[in-house]
Amino acid sequence: MESFSCPCCNRKFSTQSGLSRHQKSCENKPAKQCFLCPVASCNLSYRVPQSLFLHVNDHLTSNDPIPESFFSHYSRFVCSNCSKNFTTTRRHACTSKSRESVAPSSNSVDDSNIPNSQQSLSASSSSTADVSNVQTGLSSVFNSFRGIPVLDRIPCGARAQVASALSLLLDEVCRDNSIEAWIKLLCFPSICLRKAKRSGKNNPSLASIIKGRITAFLANPHQLLAEPSQHSAPRKSSGSVNEIRNKLVRKKVDNGDIKGAIRIISSDDVLSVHSESVVESLRSKHPPAHEESNISSAPSPADLSKALKVEDHQVLKAIHSFPSGSGGGPDLLKPQHLKDLMLKSVGESSRHLLVSLTSLCNLLLSGKVLQEVTPFLYGASLLALSKPDGGIRPIAIGCVYRRLTCKIAAAVVMSTCASEILSPHQR
């Protein structure tokens, strides 16, 4: 008969369950290891080293003296940019690709490390400046994140954090109206709301993953934008045309877009394969704008005083008017994301976000958006569908911010245009 022995006291048990119950109260079981805080004035201890490392970050923020032996014993280093400790076996996102920007603790007892810390800080600042210069070419930034799959819905547990982060980015755009602020706003969905690969029972929840991404993004967005290789690549659809169509129909039904599911079932259009002939066909349907249609000068102060001003309730109504399942534009933000963030369960963060969105809509209506940003903010993602007769059906999906503003502006002037301009040809 098989028996099971306790590794602590060598007591025998006939079943594994009996041994498990005994081990919980075994007198000879060794005491759990404790990890003590290295700060002399702090008497806290932790059962796992990860909790200790998080606790040490608080001391680093408070500039408490930490012995250099602590970092050498655990093979840790202190990032000169975010002042947090990380393992030396894995490159931290705040550091540049060169290890020269990594410095020991600037508040360590060993004062000989202070000059190195100052040098690494200046190196990190110059690296951030170089990244900012590269990001002025918005096309390269957007091409890096093109096609990344994002979530269809924002998890309930992360909606408040997403709303707060998006509100901060919107306020920065309305306040500074700089290229850096626009880049962070437009690239926020592709970085923080992208789909995550999860397998197993012990993986963190999707809400926790999104919260961690938001924290890292707000701490150092330039580094994340400069490293698109960290993000998951889009998955290619596999299978026959009917299998792909069935997947799209199930996805539409899951998102509550019944009309979209019916359109897919009743349509024979399929996504065209990328080729030069398809690109040329799209170009023929979308020729370059005529020179006389370009606006060469900024609006005058007199024109700005006449610009349309929208209110919070108009923005909220326009958000809820988007059909279910509406796609996202070049920035990958979907109308459903804003719908999720506008729910009452989000709380105060939802109200702050609504105010920030209203400010952005007024900025767009005033015509003060940077000219470098307009090709992307007012542009669209262009898809090509193959029609049964061999033709191409172009589908353009613009940025949600532009579509939202246009909805409000169209609703305001709709009655005037219908009665005075379009009537009686169109009603």
C-alpha positions in Angstrom: 0.0 0.0 0.0 1.4 3.4 -1.0 2.1 5.8 1.8 2.9 9.5 1.9 5.6 11.0 4.2 5.7 14.5 5.6 9.0 16.1 4.6 9.1 18.0 8.0 8.5 15.2 10.5 8.5 12.0 8.4 5.1 11.0 9.6 3.3 8.5 7.3 -0.1 9.0 5.8 -2.2 6.7 3.6 -3.7 9.4 1.4 -2.4 12.6 -0.2 -5.3 14.6 1.3 -4.4 13.5 4.8 -0.8 14.6 4.3 -2.0 18.0 2.9 -4.1 18.6 6.0 -1.2 17.7 8.3 1.3 19.9 6.6 -0.8 23.0 7.4 -0.3 22.5 11.1 3.0 20.5 11.3 5.0 21.6 14.3 8.4 20.9 12.5 7.4 23.0 9.5 10.2 25.6 8.9 9.3 29.2 9.5 8.6 31.3 6.4 11.5 33.4 5.3 11.1 37.1 6.0 12.6 39.9 3.8 13.6 42.9 6.0 13.6 46.4 4.8 17.2 47.7 4.3 16.4 51.1 5.8 17.6 51.2 9.4 14.7 53.3 10.7 12.1 51.0 9.1 11.3 47.7 10.8 8.9 46.3 8.2 9.4 42.8 6.8 7.7 40.9 3.9 7.2 37.3 3.0 8.0 37.7 -0.7 10.8 39.8 -2.2 8.5 41.4 -4.7 6.6 43.1 -1.9 9.9 44.3 -0.4 11.0 45.8 -3.8 7.7 47.7 -4.0 8.2 49.0 -0.5 11.7 50.1 -1.3 10.3 52.3 -4.1 8.5 54.3 -1.4 11.8 54.9 0.3 13.4 56.0 -3.0 10.6 58.5 -3.5 11.2 59.9 0.0 15.0 60.0 -0.6 15.7 57.7 2.4 19.3 56.4 2.5 19.4 52.8 1.3 22.7 50.7 1.6 24.3 49.8 -1.6 24.6 46.2 -0.5 20.9 45.8 -0.9 21.0 46.5 -4.6 24.1 44.3 -5.1 22.6 41.4 -3.1 19.3 41.3 -5.1 20.9 42.4 -8.4 18.8 45.5 -8.6 19.4 48.9 -10.0 17.6 52.3 -9.6 16.2 53.9 -12.8 17.4 57.5 -12.9 14.3 58.5 -14.8 11.4 57.1 -12.6 13.4 56.5 -9.4 12.2 52.9 -9.0 14.3 49.8 -8.5 14.3 47.0 -11.1 16.2 43.8 -11.7 19.4 43.9 -13.8 18.5 40.8 -15.7 15.8 42.6 -17.7 15.9 46.0 -19.4 13.5 48.5 -17.9 11.2 50.5 -20.2 12.4 53.8 -18.8 16.0 53.1 -19.7 17.5 53.6 -23.2 18.9 50.6 -25.2 22.3 51.4 -23.8 23.0 50.3 -20.2 25.0 53.5 -19.7 21.8 55.3 -18.7 21.3 52.9 -15.7 22.7 54.2 -12.5 22.8 52.9 -8.9 20.6 54.5 -6.3 21.1 58.3 -6.2 20.1 58.3 -2.5 22.4 55.4 -1.6 24.8 55.6 1.3 27.8 55.4 -1.1 28.3 59.0 -2.3 30.7 58.0 -5.1 27.7 57.1 -7.3 26.3 60.6 -7.4 28.3 61.8 -10.5 27.2 58.7 -12.4 23.6 59.4 -11.5 23.9 62.9 -12.8 25.5 61.7 -16.0 22.7 59.1 -16.6 20.1 61.7 -15.9 21.5 64.0 -18.6 21.8 61.0 -21.0 18.2 60.1 -20.3 17.1 63.7 -21.0 19.0 63.8 -24.3 17.5 60.5 -25.3 14.0 61.8 -24.6 14.7 64.9 -26.7 15.9 62.7 -29.6 12.7 60.6 -29.4 10.7 63.8 -29.5 12.5 64.9 -32.6 11.9 61.6 -34.3 8.2 61.7 -33.3 7.7 65.0 -35.2 7.3 62.6 -38.2 3.8 61.4 -37.2 3.7 59.0 -40.1 6.5 56.9 -38.7 4.8 56.8 -35.3 1.4 55.7 -36.7 3.0 53.1 -39.1 4.6 51.5 -36.1 1.2 50.8 -34.5 -0.8 50.1 -37.6 -3.1 47.1 -37.4 -2.6 46.4 -33.7 -5.8 44.6 -32.5 -7.4 46.6 -29.7 -10.2 45.6 -27.2 -13.8 45.9 -28.3 -14.9 46.8 -24.8 -13.0 48.2 -21.8 -13.2 46.0 -18.7 -15.3 47.3 -15.9 -12.5 47.3 -13.4 -10.3 49.5 -15.6 -12.8 52.1 -16.9 -12.2 54.6 -14.2 -8.4 54.5 -14.8 -8.8 54.7 -18.5 -11.2 57.7 -18.2 -8.8 59.5 -15.9 -5.8 58.9 -18.1 -7.7 59.9 -21.3 -8.9 63.1 -19.6 -5.4 64.0 -18.6 -4.2 63.6 -22.2 -7.1 65.6 -23.6 -6.5 68.4 -21.2 -2.8 68.5 -22.2 -3.8 68.7 -25.8 -6.2 71.6 -25.2 -3.7 73.4 -23.0 -0.5 73.0 -25.0 -1.7 72.0 -28.5 1.8 70.6 -29.1 2.9 67.7 -31.3 4.0 65.7 -28.3 0.6 66.1 -26.6 -1.2 65.0 -29.8 1.1 62.0 -30.3 0.4 60.8 -26.7 -3.4 61.2 -27.2 -3.6 59.5 -30.6 -1.3 56.6 -29.6 -2.9 56.0 -26.2 -5.4 53.3 -27.5 -2.8 51.3 -29.5 -0.6 51.1 -26.4 -3.0 50.8 -23.4 -6.1 49.2 -25.0 -4.5 46.6 -27.2 -5.5 43.0 -26.8 -3.4 40.9 -24.3 -2.3 37.3 -24.6 -3.5 35.5 -21.5 -3.3 31.7 -20.8 -3.5 29.8 -17.5 -5.3 30.4 -14.2 -2.7 32.5 -12.4 -2.4 35.3 -15.0 -3.5 38.8 -13.9 -6.9 40.0 -15.0 -7.4 42.0 -18.1 -8.3 45.0 -16.0 -5.0 44.7 -14.0 -3.0 44.5 -17.3 -4.6 47.7 -18.6 -4.0 49.5 -15.3 -0.3 48.6 -15.5 -0.1 49.8 -19.1 -1.6 53.1 -18.2 0.8 53.6 -15.2 3.8 52.9 -17.4 2.5 55.1 -20.3 1.8 58.1 -18.1 5.2 57.6 -16.4 7.2 57.7 -19.6 5.1 57.7 -22.8 8.1 58.6 -25.1 9.9 55.4 -24.3 6.8 53.2 -25.1 6.2 55.1 -28.4 9.9 54.6 -29.4 9.7 50.8 -28.9 6.8 49.4 -31.1 8.4 46.0 -31.0 7.1 45.5 -27.4 3.5 45.4 -28.7 1.8 42.3 -30.1 1.6 42.0 -33.9 -1.8 41.8 -35.5 -3.1 38.3 -36.2 -4.0 37.4 -39.7 -7.4 35.8 -40.4 -7.1 32.2 -41.4 -9.7 29.8 -42.9 -12.1 29.9 -45.8 -14.3 32.9 -46.7 -17.3 31.4 -44.9 -15.3 30.7 -41.7 -14.1 34.3 -41.6 -17.6 35.5 -42.3 -19.0 33.4 -39.5 -16.4 34.8 -37.1 -17.3 38.3 -38.0 -21.0 37.6 -37.5 -20.4 36.1 -34.1 -18.3 39.1 -33.1 -21.0 41.6 -34.2 -23.6 39.7 -32.3 -21.4 39.6 -29.2 -21.0 43.4 -29.4 -24.7 43.9 -29.8 -24.5 45.0 -33.4 -27.3 43.0 -34.8 -27.7 45.3 -37.9 -24.0 44.8 -38.6 -24.3 41.1 -38.4 -27.3 41.1 -40.8 -25.3 43.3 -43.3 -22.4 40.8 -43.2 -24.7 37.8 -43.8 -26.6 39.5 -46.7 -23.5 40.9 -48.4 -21.2 39.1 -50.8 -18.4 41.6 -50.4 -15.1 40.3 -49.0 -11.9 42.1 -47.9 -9.6 42.5 -50.9 -6.0 41.2 -50.9 -3.4 43.9 -50.8 -1.9 44.5 -54.2 -0.8 47.3 -56.5 -3.9 47.1 -58.6 -6.1 47.5 -55.5 -4.1 50.5 -54.4 -4.3 52.1 -57.8 -8.1 51.5 -57.9 -8.5 53.2 -54.5 -6.4 56.1 -55.7 -8.6 56.6 -58.7 -11.6 56.7 -56.5 -9.9 59.2 -54.1 -7.8 61.6 -56.2 -5.7 64.2 -54.5 -7.5 67.4 -53.4 -7.5 70.3 -55.8 -5.1 73.1 -55.0 -7.9 75.6 -54.6 -9.6 73.5 -52.0 -6.6 73.7 -49.6 -6.9 76.2 -46.7 -3.6 78.2 -46.8 -4.1 80.5 -43.9 -5.2 80.2 -40.3 -8.6 81.6 -39.2 -8.6 85.2 -38.3 -9.5 86.4 -34.8 -12.9 87.6 -36.1 -13.6 84.1 -37.5 -12.6 82.5 -34.2 -15.1 84.6 -32.3 -17.9 83.2 -34.5 -16.8 79.6 -34.1 -19.4 77.1 -32.8 -19.3 76.3 -29.1 -20.7 73.0 -27.9 -21.9 72.0 -24.4 -21.4 68.8 -22.4 -24.9 67.5 -23.1 -24.4 67.8 -26.8 -21.2 65.8 -26.7 -22.8 63.1 -24.5 -25.7 62.8 -26.9 -23.4 62.5 -29.9 -21.4 59.7 -28.2 -24.5 57.6 -27.6 -25.6 58.2 -31.2 -22.8 56.0 -32.6 -24.1 52.7 -33.8 -22.9 49.6 -31.9 -19.9 48.0 -33.4 -18.5 51.2 -35.1 -14.9 50.8 -36.0 -11.9 52.9 -34.9 -9.9 55.1 -37.2 -6.1 55.5 -37.5 -5.8 56.0 -33.7 -7.7 52.7 -33.1 -10.0 54.4 -30.6 -13.6 53.0 -31.0 -16.9 54.8 -30.2 -17.7 51.9 -28.0 -14.7 52.8 -25.8 -16.2 56.3 -25.2 -19.6 54.7 -24.5 -18.1 52.5 -21.9 -16.3 55.4 -20.2 -19.5 57.5 -20.2 -21.5 55.0 -18.0 -22.6 56.2 -14.6 -20.8 53.3 -12.9 -17.5 55.0 -13.9 -18.2 57.8 -11.4 -16.5 61.1 -11.2 -13.9 60.1 -13.8 -16.6 59.9 -16.4 -17.7 63.5 -15.7 -14.2 64.8 -16.0 -13.7 63.0 -19.3 -16.9 64.5 -20.7 -15.6 68.0 -19.8 -12.3 67.3 -21.5 -14.0 65.9 -24.6 -16.1 69.0 -24.8 -12.9 71.2 -24.7 -11.4 69.1 -27.5 -14.5 69.5 -29.7 -14.4 73.3 -29.2 -10.7 73.2 -30.1 -11.4 71.4 -33.3 -14.3 73.7 -34.2 -12.1 76.8 -33.6 -9.7 75.7 -36.3 -6.6 75.9 -34.0 -5.4 72.3 -34.5 -1.8 72.0 -35.5 -1.4 71.6 -39.3 1.1 68.7 -38.8 -1.7 66.8 -37.0 -4.6 67.3 -39.4 -3.6 64.6 -41.9 -4.1 62.0 -39.2 -6.8 63.6 -37.1 -8.9 64.4 -40.1 -7.7 61.4 -42.2 -9.1 57.9 -42.2 -8.2 54.2 -42.4 -9.1 53.0 -45.9 -10.3 49.5 -46.5 -11.0 47.8 -49.8 -13.9 45.4 -50.3 -14.1 43.2 -53.4 -17.6 43.4 -55.0 -19.0 40.4 -56.9 -18.7 42.2 -60.2 -14.9 42.6 -59.6 -15.0 46.2 -58.5 -13.7 47.8 -55.3 -15.8 49.3 -52.5 -13.7 51.7 -50.4 -14.6 52.0 -46.7 -13.0 55.0 -44.8 -13.0 55.0 -41.0 -12.0 58.3 -39.5 -10.8 59.2 -36.0 -13.5 59.2 -33.3 -12.7 62.7 -32.2 -13.3 64.1 -35.7 -16.4 62.1 -36.2 -17.8 63.1 -32.8 -17.2 66.8 -33.5 -18.7 66.5 -37.0 -21.8 64.9 -35.5 -22.4 67.8 -33.2 -21.7 70.4 -35.8 -24.0 68.7 -38.4 -26.8 68.5 -35.8 -26.6 72.2 -35.1 -26.7 73.3 -38.8 -28.9 70.5 -40.1 -32.2 72.4 -40.0 -30.7 75.5 -41.6 -29.0 73.5 -44.4 -32.1 71.5 -45.1 -34.5 74.4 -45.4 -32.3 77.1 -47.0 -29.5 75.3 -48.9 -30.5 71.8 -49.9 -34.2 72.2 -50.3 -36.0 71.2 -52.5 -33.4 68.9 -54.0 -32.7 67.1 -50.8 -34.8 66.9 -47.6 
